[in-house]
Amino acid sequence: MVKRIRVAVVAALGIATLVAGPVTAASAGTNIVDPAVSSVSVNPNPIVVKGSETVKVVFTAETKDNASKVTGVIKPELGVETSFELAKDADLGSGKARWKYSKDFNRQSAPIKWTFRAVVGNTTPVSTEFSVKQVYETDFDDIAAAPSVVDEGEWVTLSGVLRQNGADGWAVVPNARVHLAFRPLGGSYSRLPGSVETNGQGKFWLKARASKSGHWRAEYDGSPTRLGAKSETDRVDVRAKARSSRIVGFGAGPGWVTEGDRLSVRGLLQLDAQHGWEGYRGQKVAILFRADGSSRWDQVDSGWTNRDGRFDVDVTARRSGHWRAEFRGADGVKGSSSDTDHVTVRKPEPAPEPERAASRVIGFNASPEPVRYRKYLTFTGKLQVDDGGWEGYRAKVSLYFKATGSKKWRYVKVTTANGSGKLYAKTLAYGSGYWKFVFKGDDDFYGDSSRSDYVKVRR
């Protein structure tokens, strides 16, 4: 009777247990119970760390059941976890509360997935994931614009190296697109067309034509993992485009002379001005000589151009060879060189000189008189020799000029008398003075000079 009653009590207790509800994990003999944390959050999420800045991150947990203490844990996907106590931030009523903890994230924070979990006592923790993204700072090194002084329209090259301050410190950035920007003096920066990628060592070279003096710099726009950057600047000064010069009408004469004779080397230096070629006054011109059989040019003298750009230099003839003039340039003006002119130099004939007959230059005339500046003058005359009586003679005769106030006759050009001895020459008039024909003589006849004829030049 007693045994039946015990069995009935146990059966009654079993029924009561089933009616009371399911068995919890705690009643089954484990330490896991329903969570007291109702929700967790991370703000901001994702955490974006830009350069060397620090981002303050707030970890929040909401609890129920009048929790008195909340423990938080954060752990990177690959790394060691860190625990902390959250502080109560607000009571939400009915035993609920909000808890918070703040932590600084910086460049040392791993840019991977993290987990945040919060727990009260031995209840089940509640967790959430968040991520950290690193946007590394960048900067330029070794910025240089070359050349530092250029002519207008010439190329300028800006070079440098792009680096980033990553998790392991500063390192070069390959395959990053870099742009070129320019600021004229007194102006503001503007980006120029075109860009280049850095090479495997982070180096780059950007080229553009220079039109104004100013400052040049490189610019990088950044990427999802790198901040943009602007380099330091380098200044380039731009000179006005150099104008051209030329030497025309160059000549050295007479065409053959005796060793030790004087030569006249002359020409016209011109400048490419706004309205065309014009004489370039007050400039130094070098006179160069290259002996026959030599490849070397030597400077033997120099002269200065007059107000019309003309130069006329007397030199001593020593050897046969070529002559030329060279202008070596000036500020904003390019240099130039003339054509060449050959002069034959003969050795003096040994004495005694063979007997020769007389010659004369007669009927010399220069016209018109007067003449306007840069108009043509015409010269006529006649060369005769005494060959049993005066008769015309075919030979070369030189024209000479002596400016008013000067004591020096200067060679101008050579002409040839025809079979009747008639002489004719013409040249442009640049200044008032005296003119004459000179026959230097030859093996058969002595030389002679005509009378001089004065011509006034009017401007």
Long-range contacts (C-beta under 8 A, 24 or more apart in sequence): 31-122, 32-122, 32-124, 33-122, 33-123, 33-124, 34-123, 34-124, 35-119, 35-120, 35-123, 35-124, 35-125, 35-126, 36-63, 36-64, 36-65, 36-67, 36-120, 36-121, 36-123, 37-61, 37-62, 37-63, 37-67, 37-70, 37-118, 37-119, 37-120, 37-123, 37-125, 37-126, 38-62, 38-63, 38-64, 38-96, 38-126, 39-126, 40-116, 40-117, 40-118, 40-126, 40-127, 40-128, 41-128, 42-116, 42-128, 42-130, 45-130, 45-131, 46-130, 46-131, 46-132, 46-133, 47-105, 47-109, 47-130, 47-131, 47-132, 47-133, 48-133, 48-135, 49-105, 49-106, 49-107, 49-109, 49-111, 49-132, 49-133, 49-134, 49-135, 50-135, 50-137, 50-227, 51-107, 51-135, 51-136, 51-137, 51-165, 51-227, 52-106, 52-107, 52-137, 52-165, 53-106, 54-104, 54-105, 54-106, 55-104, 55-105, 55-106, 56-102, 56-103, 56-104, 57-102, 57-103, 57-104, 57-105, 58-100, 58-101, 58-102, 59-86, 59-100, 59-101, 59-102, 59-103, 59-116, 59-118, 60-89, 60-98, 60-99, 60-100, 61-86, 61-98, 61-99, 61-100, 61-118, 61-126, 62-92, 62-96, 62-97, 62-98, 62-99, 63-96, 63-97, 63-99, 63-120, 64-94, 64-95, 64-96, 65-95, 65-120, 66-95, 67-97, 67-120, 67-121, 69-120, 69-121, 70-99, 70-118, 70-119, 70-120, 71-118, 71-119, 71-120, 72-101, 72-116, 72-117, 72-118, 73-116, 73-117, 73-118, 73-119, 73-125, 74-103, 74-114, 74-115, 74-116, 75-114, 75-115, 76-110, 76-112, 76-113, 76-114, 76-132, 77-112, 77-113, 77-114, 77-115, 78-110, 78-112, 79-110, 86-118, 105-132, 107-134, 107-136, 107-165, 107-167, 108-167, 109-134, 111-167, 133-225, 134-166, 134-167, 134-225, 135-222, 135-224, 135-225, 135-226, 135-227, 136-164, 136-165, 136-166, 136-225, 136-226, 136-227, 137-164, 137-165, 137-226, 137-227, 137-229, 138-162, 138-163, 138-164, 138-165, 138-173, 138-220, 138-222, 138-226, 138-227, 138-228, 138-229, 139-163, 139-165, 139-229, 139-231, 140-218, 140-220, 140-229, 140-230, 140-231, 140-232, 143-217, 143-218, 143-231, 143-232, 143-233, 143-234, 144-234, 145-216, 145-234, 145-235, 145-236, 147-236, 148-234, 148-235, 148-236, 148-237, 149-236, 149-237, 149-238, 149-239, 150-210, 150-236, 150-237, 150-238, 150-239, 151-238, 151-239, 151-240, 151-241, 151-242, 152-210, 152-211, 152-238, 152-239, 152-240, 152-241, 153-209, 153-210, 153-211, 153-241, 154-209, 154-210, 155-207, 155-208, 155-209, 155-210, 156-207, 156-208, 156-209, 156-210, 156-216, 156-236, 157-205, 157-206, 157-207, 158-205, 158-206, 158-207, 158-208, 158-216, 158-217, 158-218, 158-234, 159-203, 159-204, 159-205, 159-206, 160-203, 160-204, 160-218, 160-231, 161-198, 161-201, 161-202, 161-203, 161-204, 162-198, 162-202, 162-204, 162-218, 162-220, 162-229, 163-202, 164-226, 172-198, 172-201, 172-202, 172-203, 173-198, 173-202, 173-226, 174-198, 174-199, 174-200, 174-201, 174-202, 176-202, 176-220, 176-223, 176-226, 177-220, 177-221, 178-204, 178-206, 178-218, 178-219, 178-220, 179-206, 179-218, 179-219, 179-220, 179-221, 180-206, 180-208, 180-216, 180-217, 180-218, 180-219, 181-216, 181-217, 181-218, 181-219, 181-230, 182-208, 182-214, 182-215, 182-216, 182-217, 183-214, 183-215, 183-217, 183-233, 184-212, 184-213, 184-214, 185-212, 185-213, 185-214, 187-214, 189-217, 191-219, 210-236, 210-238, 211-238, 212-238, 213-237, 213-238, 214-238, 239-332, 240-332, 242-329, 242-332, 242-333, 242-334, 243-271, 243-272, 243-273, 243-332, 243-333, 243-334, 244-271, 244-272, 244-333, 244-334, 244-336, 245-269, 245-270, 245-271, 245-272, 245-280, 245-327, 245-329, 245-333, 245-334, 245-335, 245-336, 246-270, 246-272, 246-277, 246-336, 247-285, 247-325, 247-326, 247-327, 247-336, 247-337, 247-338, 248-338, 250-324, 250-325, 250-338, 250-339, 250-341, 251-341, 251-413, 252-323, 252-341, 252-342, 252-343, 253-341, 253-343, 253-398, 253-411, 253-413, 253-414, 254-343, 254-398, 254-411, 254-414, 254-440, 255-342, 255-343, 255-344, 255-414, 256-343, 256-344, 256-345, 256-346, 257-317, 257-343, 257-344, 257-345, 257-346, 258-317, 258-345, 258-346, 258-347, 258-348, 259-317, 259-318, 259-319, 259-345, 259-346, 259-347, 259-348, 260-316, 260-317, 260-318, 260-348, 261-316, 261-317, 261-345, 262-314, 262-315, 262-316, 262-317, 263-314, 263-315, 263-316, 263-317, 263-323, 263-343, 263-411, 264-312, 264-313, 264-314, 264-410, 264-411, 264-412, 265-301, 265-312, 265-313, 265-314, 265-315, 265-323, 265-325, 266-310, 266-311, 266-312, 266-313, 266-410, 267-310, 267-311, 267-325, 267-338, 268-308, 268-309, 268-310, 268-311, 269-305, 269-309, 269-310, 269-311, 269-325, 269-327, 269-336, 270-309, 271-309, 271-333, 278-309, 279-305, 279-307, 279-308, 279-309, 279-310, 280-305, 280-309, 280-327, 280-333, 281-305, 281-306, 281-307, 281-308, 281-309, 283-309, 283-327, 283-330, 284-327, 284-328, 285-311, 285-313, 285-325, 285-326, 285-327, 286-325, 286-326, 286-327, 286-328, 287-313, 287-315, 287-323, 287-325, 288-323, 288-324, 288-325, 288-326, 289-315, 289-321, 289-322, 289-323, 290-321, 290-322, 290-324, 290-340, 291-319, 291-320, 291-321, 292-319, 292-320, 292-321, 292-322, 294-321, 297-324, 308-430, 310-430, 312-410, 314-408, 314-410, 317-343, 317-345, 318-345, 319-345, 320-344, 320-345, 321-345, 354-443, 356-441, 356-443, 356-444, 356-445, 356-446, 357-385, 357-386, 357-387, 357-444, 357-445, 357-446, 358-385, 358-386, 358-445, 358-446, 358-448, 359-383, 359-384, 359-385, 359-386, 359-393, 359-439, 359-441, 359-445, 359-446, 359-447, 359-448, 360-384, 360-385, 360-386, 360-390, 360-448, 361-397, 361-423, 361-437, 361-438, 361-439, 361-448, 361-449, 361-450, 362-450, 364-423, 364-435, 364-436, 364-437, 364-450, 364-451, 364-452, 364-453, 365-453, 366-435, 366-453, 366-455, 367-455, 369-453, 369-454, 369-455, 369-456, 370-455, 370-456, 370-457, 370-458, 371-429, 371-455, 371-456, 371-457, 371-458, 372-429, 372-457, 372-458, 372-459, 373-429, 373-430, 373-457, 373-458, 373-459, 374-428, 374-429, 374-430, 375-428, 375-429, 376-426, 376-427, 376-428, 376-429, 377-426, 377-427, 377-428, 377-429, 377-435, 377-455, 378-424, 378-425, 378-426, 379-423, 379-424, 379-425, 379-426, 379-427, 379-435, 379-437, 380-422, 380-423, 380-424, 381-422, 381-423, 381-437, 381-450, 382-417, 382-420, 382-421, 382-422, 382-423, 383-417, 383-421, 383-423, 383-437, 383-439, 384-421, 385-444, 385-445, 386-445, 391-421, 392-417, 392-418, 392-419, 392-420, 392-421, 392-422, 393-417, 393-421, 393-445, 394-418, 394-419, 394-421, 395-439, 395-442, 395-445, 396-440, 397-423, 397-437, 397-438, 397-439, 398-437, 398-438, 398-439, 398-440, 399-425, 399-427, 399-435, 399-436, 399-437, 399-438, 400-435, 400-436, 400-437, 400-438, 401-433, 401-434, 401-435, 402-433, 402-434, 402-452, 403-431, 403-432, 403-433, 404-431, 404-432, 404-433, 404-434, 406-433, 409-436, 429-455, 429-457, 430-457, 431-457, 432-456, 432-457
